Amino acid sequence: MAAQANNTSVQVDRPHACLHESNGLARDDLLRQVQQLLGEGACRQLGLYPIPAGFKLSVVIPVYNEQPWIARLLQRVQAVPIPKEIIIVDDCSTDGTRAILERLKEDLIRVVYQPVNRGKGAALREGIKYATGDVIVVQDADLEYDPAEYPRLIQPILDNRADVVYGSRFIGDSHRVLYYWHSVANTLLTTLSNMFTNLNLTDMETCYKVFRREVLQGLTLKSDRFGFEPEVTAKIAKKKNPPWRIYEIPISYSGRTYEEGKKIGLKDAFQAFFCIVRYWLAN
């Protein structure tokens, strides 16, 4: 049996360079000026709206061998003007990622170290245990997904229109042109998932999934690798009376090549197929 994961919690008081987290008066004045210029409706379309007092976002980041990207990714996450906590789960990296995380102790983050490599799903389960925010967002550790889109992703939840939000790469925003067969596999897996769940998602396999914390607290997740995506989708869809309200938001996507470190492959596609069937028919 694997040993318990060790975690390092770093809490450092430092000024935040964002209006939402530092000067509430300046934030409100700026928002009013923009609303006067563009109108409230246009501002909401752009994700410009007031963050409720006391709100906190939990950003859970599973990491495995992301030495070239992790520092820049964390800079982008920290730059988002939303009160937040950052929870990083290092899945036993061997490429120098852990050394970088050690150097980031000056920042307001929590780092959890897995004793052995277990996969994305296992890392997310570990990270979710430590989440204390009102809303939880899953963030990959590379630069394929842009944290600047957090305001748009959490907006349906803050508007009380949704309990879960998926960021879709396929409904109208920019994306890097890459592998045709990956897009075919994504479409097939999303279609199969929709057939079992009776949802009409366009991107079940997206990284950007956002949840009210109570949604994840009510789930027992088991997948250790990339099966997390179809498993959490199936289990959310099973909730009835009332069902969880699910939204999709268009996001940009800057996919990377295998030479740049992309990890998901054909084996994971077959595992996703198995998980779609397994987690719909049984827990």
C-alpha positions as CSV (number, residue, x, y, z in Angstrom):
1,M,0.0,0.0,0.0
2,A,1.4,3.4,-0.9
3,A,2.4,5.7,1.9
4,Q,0.3,8.7,2.8
5,A,1.0,11.8,0.7
6,N,3.0,14.5,2.3
7,N,1.8,18.1,2.0
8,T,3.5,21.4,2.5
9,S,1.2,24.3,3.2
10,V,2.6,27.8,2.7
11,Q,0.7,30.8,4.0
12,V,2.5,34.1,3.4
13,D,0.9,37.5,3.9
14,R,1.7,39.6,0.8
15,P,-0.1,42.3,-1.2
16,H,-2.1,41.0,-4.2
17,A,-1.7,42.8,-7.5
18,C,-5.4,42.6,-8.4
19,L,-8.4,44.9,-7.7
20,H,-10.7,42.1,-6.6
21,E,-8.3,41.0,-3.8
22,S,-6.8,44.3,-2.5
23,N,-8.7,47.5,-2.8
24,G,-12.5,46.9,-2.9
25,L,-13.3,50.6,-3.3
26,A,-10.9,51.0,-6.3
27,R,-12.4,47.8,-7.8
28,D,-15.9,49.0,-7.5
29,D,-15.1,52.4,-8.9
30,L,-13.3,50.9,-11.9
31,L,-16.2,48.5,-12.5
32,R,-18.7,51.3,-12.4
33,Q,-16.6,53.3,-14.9
34,V,-16.4,50.4,-17.3
35,Q,-20.2,49.7,-16.9
36,Q,-20.9,53.3,-17.8
37,L,-18.8,53.1,-20.9
38,L,-19.9,49.7,-22.2
39,G,-23.2,49.0,-20.4
40,E,-23.8,46.3,-17.7
41,G,-24.9,43.7,-20.3
42,A,-21.7,44.0,-22.3
43,C,-19.6,43.8,-19.2
44,R,-21.2,40.6,-18.1
45,Q,-20.6,39.2,-21.6
46,L,-16.9,40.0,-21.1
47,G,-16.8,38.4,-17.6
48,L,-16.6,41.9,-15.9
49,Y,-18.8,41.8,-12.8
50,P,-18.5,42.2,-9.1
51,I,-17.2,39.2,-7.1
52,P,-19.3,38.6,-3.9
53,A,-17.7,39.5,-0.6
54,G,-16.0,36.6,1.0
55,F,-15.9,34.4,-2.1
56,K,-12.9,32.1,-2.6
57,L,-12.0,30.0,-5.6
58,S,-10.0,26.8,-5.1
59,V,-7.6,26.0,-8.1
60,V,-6.5,22.4,-8.0
61,I,-3.5,21.6,-10.2
62,P,-2.3,18.0,-10.8
63,V,1.4,18.1,-11.9
64,Y,3.6,15.5,-13.4
65,N,6.9,16.4,-15.1
66,E,6.0,19.9,-16.1
67,Q,9.3,21.6,-15.4
68,P,9.2,23.8,-18.6
69,W,5.7,25.2,-17.9
70,I,4.8,25.1,-14.2
71,A,6.4,28.5,-13.1
72,R,4.7,30.4,-16.0
73,L,1.4,28.6,-15.3
74,L,1.4,29.6,-11.7
75,Q,2.2,33.2,-12.6
76,R,-0.9,33.2,-14.8
77,V,-3.1,31.7,-12.1
78,Q,-1.9,34.1,-9.5
79,A,-2.5,37.1,-11.9
80,V,-6.3,36.3,-12.1
81,P,-8.1,39.0,-10.1
82,I,-10.2,36.6,-8.0
83,P,-9.7,35.7,-4.3
84,K,-8.3,32.2,-4.5
85,E,-6.2,29.4,-3.0
86,I,-3.9,27.3,-5.2
87,I,-3.5,23.6,-4.4
88,I,-0.8,21.7,-6.4
89,V,-0.5,18.0,-6.3
90,D,2.9,16.8,-7.6
91,D,2.4,13.2,-8.9
92,C,6.0,12.1,-8.2
93,S,7.7,14.2,-10.9
94,T,11.2,13.3,-11.9
95,D,12.2,16.1,-14.2
96,G,13.0,18.9,-11.7
97,T,9.4,20.1,-11.2
98,R,9.6,19.4,-7.5
99,A,12.7,21.6,-7.1
100,I,10.7,24.5,-8.8
101,L,7.8,23.9,-6.4
102,E,10.1,24.1,-3.5
103,R,11.4,27.5,-4.7
104,L,7.8,28.8,-4.9
105,K,7.4,28.6,-1.1
106,E,7.3,32.4,-0.9
107,D,3.9,32.3,-2.7
108,L,0.5,31.6,-1.3
109,I,0.2,28.0,-2.4
110,R,-0.3,24.5,-0.9
111,V,1.8,21.7,-2.4
112,V,0.9,18.1,-1.9
113,Y,3.6,15.5,-2.8
114,Q,2.4,12.0,-4.0
115,P,4.8,9.3,-2.9
116,V,4.4,7.4,-6.1
117,N,3.0,8.3,-9.6
118,R,-0.7,7.4,-9.6
119,G,-2.2,9.5,-12.3
120,K,-4.4,12.6,-12.8
121,G,-7.5,11.3,-11.2
122,A,-5.7,10.2,-8.1
123,A,-3.9,13.6,-7.9
124,L,-7.2,15.4,-8.2
125,R,-8.8,13.4,-5.5
126,E,-5.9,14.3,-3.2
127,G,-6.1,18.0,-4.0
128,I,-9.9,18.2,-3.6
129,K,-9.5,17.0,0.0
130,Y,-7.7,20.3,0.8
131,A,-10.0,22.6,-1.1
132,T,-11.8,25.2,1.1
133,G,-13.2,27.5,-1.6
134,D,-16.8,28.0,-2.5
135,V,-16.0,26.9,-6.1
136,I,-13.4,24.4,-7.3
137,V,-11.7,24.6,-10.8
138,V,-9.5,22.0,-12.3
139,Q,-6.4,23.4,-14.0
140,D,-3.8,21.4,-16.0
141,A,-0.2,22.2,-15.2
142,D,0.8,23.1,-18.8
143,L,-0.2,26.2,-20.8
144,E,-2.9,24.6,-22.9
145,Y,-5.7,26.2,-20.9
146,D,-5.7,29.9,-20.0
147,P,-6.4,30.9,-16.4
148,A,-7.5,34.3,-17.6
149,E,-10.8,32.6,-18.4
150,Y,-11.7,31.9,-14.8
151,P,-14.1,34.9,-14.5
152,R,-16.2,33.6,-17.4
153,L,-16.1,30.0,-16.2
154,I,-17.3,30.8,-12.7
155,Q,-19.9,33.4,-13.8
156,P,-22.8,31.0,-14.3
157,I,-22.3,29.7,-10.8
158,L,-22.1,33.1,-9.2
159,D,-25.2,34.1,-11.1
160,N,-26.9,31.0,-9.6
161,R,-27.6,29.6,-13.0
162,A,-25.3,26.6,-12.7
163,D,-23.8,24.1,-10.3
164,V,-21.2,22.8,-12.7
165,V,-19.5,24.5,-15.7
166,Y,-17.5,22.8,-18.5
167,G,-15.2,24.9,-20.7
168,S,-15.7,23.7,-24.2
169,R,-12.9,23.9,-26.8
170,F,-15.4,23.3,-29.6
171,I,-18.1,26.0,-29.4
172,G,-16.6,29.1,-30.9
173,D,-13.3,30.3,-29.4
174,S,-9.7,30.2,-30.8
175,H,-7.6,27.0,-30.7
176,R,-4.3,25.9,-32.0
177,V,-4.6,23.6,-35.0
178,L,-3.1,20.2,-34.2
179,Y,-4.0,16.5,-34.4
180,Y,-7.1,15.5,-36.5
181,W,-7.5,12.1,-34.9
182,H,-7.4,13.6,-31.4
183,S,-10.4,15.7,-32.3
184,V,-12.2,12.7,-33.8
185,A,-11.5,10.7,-30.6
186,N,-12.8,13.6,-28.5
187,T,-16.0,13.8,-30.5
188,L,-16.6,10.1,-30.3
189,L,-16.0,9.9,-26.6
190,T,-18.2,12.9,-25.9
191,T,-20.9,11.5,-28.1
192,L,-20.8,8.1,-26.3
193,S,-20.8,9.8,-22.9
194,N,-23.8,11.9,-24.0
195,M,-25.7,8.7,-25.1
196,F,-25.3,7.2,-21.6
197,T,-25.9,10.4,-19.6
198,N,-28.5,12.1,-21.8
199,L,-26.5,15.3,-21.7
200,N,-25.7,17.4,-24.7
201,L,-22.1,18.3,-23.9
202,T,-19.7,19.3,-26.7
203,D,-16.5,18.6,-24.8
204,M,-16.6,16.0,-22.1
205,E,-12.8,15.5,-22.1
206,T,-12.0,19.2,-21.4
207,C,-9.7,20.0,-18.5
208,Y,-11.7,23.1,-17.4
209,K,-14.4,21.7,-15.2
210,V,-15.8,24.0,-12.4
211,F,-17.9,22.8,-9.5
212,R,-19.6,24.2,-6.5
213,R,-17.7,22.5,-3.7
214,E,-20.7,20.6,-2.5
215,V,-21.0,18.9,-5.9
216,L,-17.6,17.2,-5.5
217,Q,-18.2,16.6,-1.8
218,G,-21.2,14.4,-2.7
219,L,-19.2,12.2,-5.2
220,T,-17.0,9.2,-4.6
221,L,-14.4,9.3,-7.3
222,K,-12.2,6.2,-8.1
223,S,-10.4,6.7,-11.4
224,D,-6.7,7.2,-11.1
225,R,-5.7,8.3,-14.6
226,F,-7.6,10.3,-17.3
227,G,-10.7,8.3,-16.5
228,F,-11.6,11.2,-14.2
229,E,-13.3,13.1,-17.0
230,P,-15.9,10.5,-18.0
231,E,-16.3,9.3,-14.4
232,V,-17.1,12.7,-12.9
233,T,-19.4,13.5,-15.9
234,A,-21.4,10.3,-15.4
235,K,-21.7,10.7,-11.6
236,I,-22.8,14.4,-12.0
237,A,-25.4,13.3,-14.5
238,K,-26.9,10.7,-12.2
239,K,-27.9,13.3,-9.6
240,K,-31.7,13.7,-9.7
241,N,-34.4,15.5,-7.7
242,P,-33.1,18.1,-8.3
243,P,-30.4,17.4,-11.0
244,W,-27.2,19.5,-11.0
245,R,-27.4,22.4,-13.4
246,I,-24.6,22.1,-16.0
247,Y,-23.4,24.8,-18.3
248,E,-20.8,25.0,-21.1
249,I,-18.7,28.1,-21.8
250,P,-16.5,28.5,-24.9
251,I,-12.8,28.6,-24.1
252,S,-9.6,29.1,-26.1
253,Y,-7.2,26.1,-26.4
254,S,-3.5,26.1,-27.1
255,G,-2.8,22.4,-27.4
256,R,0.7,21.1,-27.4
257,T,2.5,18.4,-29.3
258,Y,4.0,15.2,-27.9
259,E,7.4,16.8,-28.3
260,E,6.3,19.6,-26.1
261,G,5.2,17.2,-23.4
262,K,1.6,16.1,-24.2
263,K,0.9,12.8,-22.3
264,I,-2.6,11.6,-23.2
265,G,-2.6,8.8,-25.8
266,L,-4.5,6.0,-27.4
267,K,-4.4,3.9,-24.3
268,D,-6.2,6.7,-22.4
269,A,-8.9,6.8,-25.1
270,F,-9.7,3.1,-24.6
271,Q,-9.7,3.6,-20.9
272,A,-12.1,6.6,-21.2
273,F,-14.4,4.3,-23.3
274,F,-14.3,1.7,-20.6
275,C,-15.0,4.3,-17.9
276,I,-18.0,5.8,-19.7
277,V,-19.7,2.4,-19.7
278,R,-18.5,1.3,-16.2
279,Y,-19.5,4.4,-14.3
280,W,-22.9,4.7,-15.9
281,L,-23.9,1.1,-15.3
282,A,-22.3,0.9,-11.8
283,N,-20.6,3.1,-9.2
